Amino acid sequence: MGTVTRLTNKKRLRLIIQRTMREAKKADPDCMVYDTGPLIEEAFRQCRGRAEKRTKQKKG
C-alpha cells in the first residue's frame, strides 16, 4: 500500500483504513484496530509490522 502523503478525500482515507483493517485482522486476529482516534497510525504500524513478521515466518 505504501504511505499516503496527501489525504484530501476523507472517503478515500476511510476506504484505505477499512482495507488495511481487513488485512490486519486476517493476518493478526488478536490485533484490535479502531478507525477513530489519533493513535490509528501507530496501531496500523504495529499491526502491519506484526503481520509482515508473521508472513515472513510462514515463508521462511
C-alpha positions as CSV (number, residue, x, y, z in Angstrom):
1,M,0.0,0.0,0.0
2,G,2.8,2.4,0.8
3,T,2.4,5.7,2.7
4,V,-0.3,8.1,1.8
5,T,1.1,11.6,1.9
6,R,-1.8,13.8,1.0
7,L,-5.3,12.8,2.2
8,T,-7.7,15.3,0.7
9,N,-10.6,12.9,0.3
10,K,-11.9,11.6,3.6
11,K,-13.9,8.8,1.8
12,R,-10.7,7.6,0.2
13,L,-9.0,7.6,3.5
14,R,-11.8,5.6,5.1
15,L,-11.6,3.0,2.3
16,I,-7.9,2.7,2.8
17,I,-8.4,2.3,6.5
18,Q,-11.1,-0.3,6.1
19,R,-8.9,-2.3,3.6
20,T,-5.9,-2.1,6.0
21,M,-8.1,-3.1,8.9
22,R,-9.3,-6.2,7.0
23,E,-5.7,-7.1,6.0
24,A,-4.5,-6.6,9.6
25,K,-7.4,-8.7,11.0
26,K,-6.7,-11.5,8.6
27,A,-3.0,-11.5,9.5
28,D,-3.5,-10.9,13.2
29,P,-6.9,-11.6,14.6
30,D,-5.8,-10.5,18.1
31,C,-4.9,-7.1,16.9
32,M,-7.6,-4.6,17.6
33,V,-7.6,-1.6,15.3
34,Y,-10.2,1.2,15.6
35,D,-10.8,3.5,12.7
36,T,-11.0,6.6,15.0
37,G,-8.6,8.4,17.3
38,P,-5.1,9.9,16.9
39,L,-3.4,6.6,17.6
40,I,-4.7,4.9,14.5
41,E,-1.5,5.4,12.5
42,E,0.6,3.9,15.3
43,A,-1.9,1.0,15.6
44,F,-1.6,0.3,11.9
45,R,2.1,0.4,12.1
46,Q,2.2,-2.1,14.9
47,C,-0.4,-4.4,13.2
48,R,1.3,-4.3,9.8
49,G,4.6,-4.9,11.4
50,R,3.3,-8.0,13.2
51,A,1.5,-9.2,10.0
52,E,4.7,-8.8,8.0
53,K,6.7,-10.7,10.6
54,R,4.2,-13.5,10.6
55,T,4.1,-13.8,6.8
56,K,7.9,-13.9,6.7
57,Q,7.9,-16.7,9.3
58,K,5.4,-18.7,7.2
59,K,7.5,-18.3,4.1
60,G,10.9,-18.9,5.6
